[in-house]
Amino acid sequence: MNDFYQRKDVSKDTIEFTITIPKDSFNQSYEAMMKDKVKDTDIKGFRKGKVPTKMVETQLSQSVRLETLEKIAPLYISTAIQKEALDPIAPPEYKEIPKLEVDKDVEL
């Protein structure tokens, strides 16, 4: 077992990884992405970029969490593939989209 992943050999040609993205890493990326969203959000009654963060979070929290996952998951997956010295013949497939809860590690 490594720091952030577990390898399971399913068959001769198939390997399954369980990847855990630490909550600190995920939250840091989420906050950076949310900060960018706040700058670009335009809500009536506020100047562009001056919308309160809490208001933007209320409206966009889940979609920003998904965007964050889409951004950092490939980094963790490619690192696991490199550490295992694998040469994949097909791109990785996700079994399911994990629950993206606040202050919890993300497991996929």
PLY file of the C-alpha trace (Angstrom):
ply
format ascii 1.0
element vertex 108
property float x
property float y
property float z
element edge 107
property int vertex1
property int vertex2
end_header
0.00 0.00 0.00
1.23 3.49 -0.84
0.42 6.86 0.63
-2.73 7.59 -1.34
-3.69 4.49 -3.32
-4.27 0.77 -3.14
-3.75 -1.55 -6.09
-5.97 -4.55 -6.80
-5.25 -6.89 -9.72
-8.69 -7.79 -11.06
-7.48 -9.88 -14.01
-4.42 -10.32 -16.19
-5.26 -7.15 -18.12
-7.18 -5.14 -15.52
-5.93 -3.31 -12.47
-8.16 -1.43 -10.06
-6.92 1.44 -7.94
-8.62 2.92 -4.91
-7.31 6.47 -4.75
-7.70 8.67 -1.69
-7.30 12.40 -2.20
-6.50 13.98 1.17
-9.06 16.50 2.37
-6.39 19.19 2.78
-5.29 18.87 -0.84
-8.87 18.75 -2.13
-9.99 21.70 0.01
-7.00 23.79 -1.07
-7.83 23.19 -4.75
-11.54 23.79 -4.07
-10.87 27.11 -2.35
-8.62 28.29 -5.20
-11.26 27.34 -7.76
-14.02 28.98 -5.70
-11.95 32.16 -5.48
-11.77 32.21 -9.30
-15.54 31.66 -9.52
-16.19 34.57 -7.16
-14.12 36.84 -9.42
-16.14 35.80 -12.48
-19.62 35.64 -10.93
-22.10 38.34 -11.86
-25.21 38.56 -9.68
-27.70 41.39 -9.94
-27.11 43.92 -7.20
-23.37 43.30 -6.99
-20.48 44.41 -9.14
-18.70 41.63 -10.99
-16.14 40.08 -8.67
-17.67 41.68 -5.57
-20.29 39.03 -4.84
-19.91 37.64 -1.28
-18.15 34.27 -1.27
-20.89 32.66 0.84
-23.51 33.64 -1.74
-21.49 32.10 -4.57
-20.81 28.98 -2.48
-24.52 28.54 -1.84
-25.25 28.54 -5.56
-22.17 26.82 -7.00
-20.69 24.66 -4.25
-21.46 21.22 -5.69
-20.53 22.11 -9.27
-17.23 23.63 -8.11
-16.52 20.48 -6.08
-17.05 18.38 -9.22
-14.79 20.69 -11.24
-12.15 20.42 -8.53
-12.34 16.62 -8.66
-12.07 16.66 -12.46
-8.98 18.82 -12.15
-7.01 16.97 -9.47
-8.11 13.32 -9.82
-6.10 12.77 -13.04
-2.97 14.00 -11.24
-3.37 11.37 -8.51
-4.25 8.65 -11.01
-1.26 9.38 -13.25
1.04 9.42 -10.21
-0.23 5.99 -9.13
0.26 4.65 -12.66
3.81 6.02 -12.76
4.69 4.64 -9.31
3.49 1.20 -10.40
5.44 1.51 -13.69
2.36 0.67 -15.76
1.81 1.27 -19.45
-1.99 1.42 -19.81
-3.57 0.39 -23.09
-6.75 2.38 -22.36
-7.57 5.48 -20.33
-8.68 4.95 -16.72
-12.38 4.42 -16.05
-14.15 5.69 -12.96
-16.57 3.26 -11.33
-18.67 6.04 -9.82
-18.47 9.66 -8.81
-17.64 9.79 -5.11
-19.52 11.78 -2.51
-17.84 15.15 -2.18
-18.32 16.09 1.44
-16.75 19.03 3.23
-13.67 18.19 5.32
-13.50 14.52 4.31
-11.00 12.68 2.16
-12.24 11.92 -1.36
-12.06 8.26 -2.34
-12.44 7.02 -5.89
0 1
1 2
2 3
3 4
4 5
5 6
6 7
7 8
8 9
9 10
10 11
11 12
12 13
13 14
14 15
15 16
16 17
17 18
18 19
19 20
20 21
21 22
22 23
23 24
24 25
25 26
26 27
27 28
28 29
29 30
30 31
31 32
32 33
33 34
34 35
35 36
36 37
37 38
38 39
39 40
40 41
41 42
42 43
43 44
44 45
45 46
46 47
47 48
48 49
49 50
50 51
51 52
52 53
53 54
54 55
55 56
56 57
57 58
58 59
59 60
60 61
61 62
62 63
63 64
64 65
65 66
66 67
67 68
68 69
69 70
70 71
71 72
72 73
73 74
74 75
75 76
76 77
77 78
78 79
79 80
80 81
81 82
82 83
83 84
84 85
85 86
86 87
87 88
88 89
89 90
90 91
91 92
92 93
93 94
94 95
95 96
96 97
97 98
98 99
99 100
100 101
101 102
102 103
103 104
104 105
105 106
106 107
